[in-house]
Amino acid sequence: MSISGGRITTHVLDTSKGVPAAGVRIELYTLKRDGEQENKTKVAESVTNADGRLDMPLLDGGKLEQAIYELQFHVESYYAQRSLEKLGQALWTIVPIRFAVSDALSHYHIPLLIAPGGYSTYRGS
C-alpha cells in the first residue's frame, strides 16, 4: 500500500497491566484560532483494536496539513470496563494531546501510555 503525503497514527498501552488498551475511542481535531476564539473541527474518529492500535491511520493520503492537531483519547469507558479494585479509581476521563504538524509529508505517530493515576506520550516512529 502506497501512502502519498504524511499521516497520523497512534496506539494505546495500559502500563498498569502491561497490555494493549483495546476499545479506546480516539477523536482527532484540527485547531484554529480566530483572535481569542479557538475553533475545533473533528477530522477523524476510530477505536483501538485488540492490539491497542488502529486498523488504519487517523489521517493520510494527502489530507495531512501544517496545523495544530488534538487527539482525544476517551479512557474513562476503557477503565469502566476493567477491574480497578487493586489500582483504585481512574482519574482520567479524556486525555487530550495537542501537537503541531510542521511537515505535511511526515509520519506523526503519537502513542499514549495510560494508567489509572497517570499517562505519558512521545513521538514514535
Number of C-alpha atoms within 10 A of each C-alpha: 3 5 10 11 17 19 22 21 19 21 22 26 20 19 17 13 11 11 13 19 24 19 21 22 19 23 18 23 18 20 17 14 10 7 6 6 7 9 11 14 12 13 13 14 14 18 18 20 17 12 15 21 22 21 12 12 17 19 20 19 13 13 14 20 19 12 15 16 22 20 24 18 22 19 23 17 13 17 20 11 9 8 10 12 7 6 12 10 13 16 13 17 15 15 17 14 16 15 16 14 19 11 14 18 19 13 20 22 16 19 20 23 18 22 20 19 12 12 14 12 12 10 12 12 10
